[in-house]
């Protein structure tokens, strides 16, 4: 299985390749315009910008979480505008830890696009390697034909409720330990976690510099979290279905494939006050 990550030095050799597309996914949940501002100031040469709220999510509804999956037709149109055809090599990145880049990686994979990788260490690693940035807009590309395809490999809140009742899944929450425990909740109106879920924070996938741990170390950590369950039993969640994609990226790197995404995650779970909440 090929590595879903690419290092900065390897990506640098493809900057002028017209068959490649770079997508900048920087974002800040507390300042939604920050990523676009940062992109305008400096980005990898040729990169286009993807906004988490407007490009990688649908509008919030009364029953949804904070970042519903995008409509497949709308997402296909966005791919077309970016010039991403089936044969296009795509590299996605954010500032450093791949929290937001992993969302686009998962969306592309979930609709069947296999040629997508994440820049390991993101823009931070690129700059550390002494590689160039620019504030110039990317060269315009002609839109390509992109077929509308559904996203596969995700569960709804109702799916998760049924599967937990049947002990059919291993539900793993990627939020930081304090948020999982119901402490220090700043993003959602209810603190806690889904009863039966276990915690595997995003930081457990990363080295100190924001790059991913080696595959064998990720495999060791995730097997401990699985506690004997098969990778195909695993369902990842977080606050709104974004950080959960980071878990699936780490699992892919570890060779533990087949996990699924709880797309609505905690912010959708708590929309229904009858659903139980655990703390601690």
C-alpha positions as CSV (number, residue, x, y, z in Angstrom):
1,X,0.0,0.0,0.0
2,X,1.4,3.4,-0.9
3,X,2.0,6.1,1.7
4,X,-0.8,8.7,1.8
5,X,1.8,11.3,2.7
6,X,4.4,13.1,0.6
7,X,7.5,14.9,1.9
8,X,8.3,18.5,0.9
9,X,11.4,17.6,-1.1
10,X,9.5,15.1,-3.2
11,X,6.7,17.6,-3.9
12,X,9.1,20.3,-4.9
13,X,10.1,18.2,-7.9
14,X,6.6,18.4,-9.3
15,X,5.7,22.1,-8.9
16,X,5.8,22.6,-12.7
17,X,4.0,19.4,-13.6
18,X,0.6,20.3,-15.2
19,X,-0.8,16.9,-14.1
20,X,-0.5,17.9,-10.4
21,X,-2.8,20.1,-8.3
22,X,-1.9,21.6,-5.0
23,X,-4.7,22.7,-2.6
24,X,-4.2,24.9,0.5
25,X,-6.6,24.0,3.3
26,X,-5.4,26.3,6.1
27,X,-8.3,27.3,8.4
28,X,-8.9,28.5,12.0
29,X,-12.2,27.4,13.7
30,X,-12.2,30.5,15.8
31,X,-11.4,32.9,12.9
32,X,-12.9,31.3,9.7
33,X,-11.3,34.0,7.4
34,X,-7.8,33.5,8.8
35,X,-6.8,30.7,6.3
36,X,-7.9,32.7,3.3
37,X,-5.9,35.7,4.6
38,X,-2.8,33.6,5.1
39,X,-3.2,32.1,1.7
40,X,-3.3,35.5,0.1
41,X,-0.1,36.5,1.9
42,X,1.9,33.4,0.9
43,X,1.2,29.9,-0.3
44,X,3.0,27.1,-2.2
45,X,3.5,28.0,-5.9
46,X,0.4,27.0,-8.0
47,X,-1.7,26.1,-5.0
48,X,-5.4,26.9,-4.9
49,X,-7.4,27.6,-1.7
50,X,-10.1,25.3,-0.2
51,X,-12.3,26.8,2.5
52,X,-13.5,24.4,5.2
53,X,-16.8,26.1,5.6
54,X,-17.7,26.8,1.9
55,X,-15.8,24.3,-0.1
56,X,-15.4,21.2,2.1
57,X,-18.8,21.4,4.0
58,X,-22.5,22.0,3.4
59,X,-24.4,24.8,5.1
60,X,-25.4,23.9,8.7
61,X,-29.0,22.8,9.2
62,X,-31.1,22.4,12.3
63,X,-30.2,18.8,12.7
64,X,-26.6,18.8,11.5
65,X,-23.3,19.1,13.1
66,X,-20.9,22.1,12.5
67,X,-19.4,20.8,9.3
68,X,-21.9,18.6,7.3
69,X,-20.4,16.7,4.3
70,X,-20.6,18.8,1.1
71,X,-23.3,18.0,-1.4
72,X,-21.7,15.5,-3.9
73,X,-22.7,17.6,-6.9
74,X,-21.4,20.8,-5.4
75,X,-18.1,19.1,-4.5
76,X,-17.8,17.7,-8.0
77,X,-18.2,21.2,-9.4
78,X,-15.5,22.5,-7.1
79,X,-13.2,19.7,-8.3
80,X,-14.0,20.7,-11.9
81,X,-13.1,24.3,-11.2
82,X,-9.8,23.2,-9.5
83,X,-9.0,21.1,-12.6
84,X,-9.0,17.8,-10.7
85,X,-9.9,15.0,-13.1
86,X,-9.6,11.3,-12.3
87,X,-6.0,11.1,-13.4
88,X,-4.9,14.3,-11.6
89,X,-2.3,14.0,-8.8
90,X,-3.5,16.0,-5.9
91,X,-1.5,17.2,-2.9
92,X,-3.3,18.9,0.0
93,X,-1.7,20.8,2.9
94,X,-2.4,23.1,5.8
95,X,-0.2,25.0,8.2
96,X,1.4,21.9,9.7
97,X,-0.5,19.1,11.4
98,X,-2.9,18.1,8.6
99,X,-6.0,18.7,10.7
100,X,-7.8,20.4,7.8
101,X,-5.9,18.9,4.9
102,X,-7.0,15.5,6.0
103,X,-10.7,16.5,5.5
104,X,-10.1,17.2,1.8
105,X,-7.9,14.0,1.5
106,X,-10.9,12.0,2.9
107,X,-13.5,13.7,0.7
108,X,-11.5,12.9,-2.4
109,X,-10.9,9.3,-1.3
110,X,-14.5,8.8,-0.2
111,X,-15.7,9.6,-3.8
112,X,-13.2,7.3,-5.4
113,X,-10.2,9.6,-6.2
114,X,-7.1,7.6,-5.4
115,X,-4.4,10.0,-6.5
116,X,-4.3,12.2,-3.4
117,X,-1.7,12.7,-0.8
118,X,-1.1,15.0,2.2
119,X,2.0,17.1,2.5
120,X,3.6,15.8,5.7
121,X,4.3,18.6,8.1
122,X,2.4,21.1,5.8
123,X,3.5,24.6,5.0
124,X,5.7,24.6,8.1
125,X,7.8,21.7,6.8
126,X,7.9,23.3,3.4
127,X,9.3,26.6,4.8
128,X,11.8,24.6,7.1
129,X,13.1,23.0,4.0
130,X,13.9,26.4,2.4
131,X,11.4,25.9,-0.4
132,X,9.7,28.9,-2.1
133,X,6.3,30.5,-1.3
134,X,4.5,33.1,-3.4
135,X,1.6,35.5,-3.1
136,X,0.8,35.2,-6.8
137,X,-2.6,33.6,-7.8
138,X,-2.3,30.2,-9.5
139,X,-2.5,30.1,-13.3
140,X,-6.1,29.7,-14.4
141,X,-7.1,26.2,-15.6
142,X,-9.9,25.1,-17.9
143,X,-12.6,23.3,-15.9
144,X,-12.6,19.6,-16.4
145,X,-15.4,17.1,-16.5
146,X,-16.0,15.6,-13.1
147,X,-18.7,13.0,-12.5
148,X,-20.9,13.4,-9.4
149,X,-20.3,10.5,-7.1
150,X,-21.6,9.9,-3.6
151,X,-19.3,9.8,-0.6
152,X,-18.9,6.3,0.8
153,X,-17.5,5.0,4.1
154,X,-19.4,7.2,6.6
155,X,-22.1,6.8,9.1
156,X,-25.0,9.0,10.3
157,X,-25.9,9.5,13.9
158,X,-28.7,6.9,13.6
159,X,-26.2,4.4,12.1
160,X,-23.9,5.0,15.1
161,X,-26.7,4.6,17.7
162,X,-27.7,1.3,16.1
163,X,-24.1,0.0,15.7
164,X,-23.2,0.9,19.3
165,X,-26.3,-0.9,20.6
166,X,-25.2,-4.0,18.7
167,X,-21.5,-3.7,19.7
168,X,-20.8,-3.6,16.0
169,X,-18.2,-0.8,16.0
170,X,-15.3,0.6,17.9
171,X,-16.1,4.3,18.1
172,X,-12.9,6.4,18.5
173,X,-13.0,10.2,19.3
174,X,-10.1,12.3,18.0
175,X,-10.7,15.3,20.2
176,X,-8.2,16.3,22.9
177,X,-8.5,14.4,26.2
178,X,-9.9,17.3,28.1
179,X,-12.8,17.9,25.6
180,X,-13.5,14.2,25.5
181,X,-13.8,14.2,29.3
182,X,-16.2,17.1,29.2
183,X,-13.8,19.7,30.4
184,X,-12.7,22.9,28.6
185,X,-15.4,22.7,25.9
186,X,-15.2,25.9,23.9
187,X,-16.8,24.9,20.5
188,X,-20.0,23.0,21.3
189,X,-22.9,23.9,23.8
190,X,-22.8,20.4,25.5
191,X,-19.6,18.9,26.9
192,X,-18.7,15.3,27.0
193,X,-18.6,12.3,24.7
194,X,-20.7,9.5,23.2
195,X,-21.1,6.7,25.7
196,X,-19.0,3.8,24.6
197,X,-16.5,5.9,22.6
198,X,-12.8,5.8,23.4
199,X,-10.3,8.6,23.0
200,X,-7.4,8.7,20.6
201,X,-6.4,12.4,20.3
202,X,-5.0,13.8,17.0
203,X,-1.7,14.6,18.8
204,X,-1.1,10.9,19.3
205,X,-0.6,10.6,15.5
206,X,2.1,13.3,15.3
207,X,5.8,14.0,16.1
208,X,6.8,17.2,17.9
209,X,7.3,19.0,14.5
210,X,3.7,18.2,13.3
211,X,4.7,15.5,10.9
212,X,3.2,12.0,11.2
213,X,4.8,9.3,13.2
214,X,6.4,6.4,11.4
215,X,4.0,3.8,10.1
216,X,5.1,1.1,12.6
217,X,4.6,3.4,15.6
218,X,1.2,4.5,14.4
219,X,0.3,0.8,13.9
220,X,1.4,0.0,17.5
221,X,-0.7,2.9,18.9
222,X,-3.8,2.2,16.9
223,X,-3.7,-1.5,17.6
224,X,-3.7,-0.6,21.3
225,X,-6.8,1.6,20.8
226,X,-8.5,-1.1,18.7
227,X,-8.1,-3.5,21.6
228,X,-8.3,-6.6,19.4
229,X,-11.1,-5.2,17.1
230,X,-10.6,-5.3,13.4
231,X,-9.8,-2.0,11.6
232,X,-13.0,-2.4,9.7
233,X,-14.9,-2.2,13.0
234,X,-13.4,1.3,13.7
235,X,-15.5,4.4,13.3
236,X,-13.8,7.8,13.9
237,X,-15.4,10.9,15.2
238,X,-14.5,14.3,16.7
239,X,-16.3,17.6,17.2
240,X,-17.7,18.0,13.7
241,X,-16.2,15.3,11.4
242,X,-13.0,17.1,10.5
243,X,-10.3,15.9,12.9
244,X,-11.8,12.5,12.6
245,X,-10.4,12.4,9.0
246,X,-7.0,12.8,10.6
247,X,-7.5,9.5,12.4
248,X,-8.4,7.8,9.1
249,X,-5.3,9.3,7.4
250,X,-3.1,8.0,10.3
251,X,-4.7,4.6,10.0
252,X,-4.1,4.5,6.2
253,X,-0.4,5.3,6.9
254,X,-0.3,2.5,9.4
255,X,-1.8,0.0,7.0
256,X,-4.9,-0.4,9.1
257,X,-7.5,0.4,6.5
258,X,-11.3,0.0,6.3
259,X,-12.3,2.4,9.1
260,X,-15.3,4.7,8.6
261,X,-16.2,8.3,9.5
262,X,-19.0,9.4,11.8
263,X,-19.6,12.5,9.7
264,X,-21.8,14.5,12.0
265,X,-19.7,13.6,15.1
266,X,-20.3,15.2,18.5
267,X,-21.8,18.5,17.3
268,X,-24.5,16.4,15.5
269,X,-25.0,13.9,18.3
270,X,-25.9,16.6,20.8
271,X,-28.5,18.1,18.5
272,X,-30.9,15.5,19.8
273,X,-31.3,16.0,23.6
274,X,-32.6,12.4,24.0
275,X,-29.1,11.0,23.1
276,X,-27.0,10.1,26.1
277,X,-23.9,12.0,27.1
278,X,-20.9,10.7,29.1
279,X,-18.2,12.6,31.0
280,X,-15.0,11.8,32.6
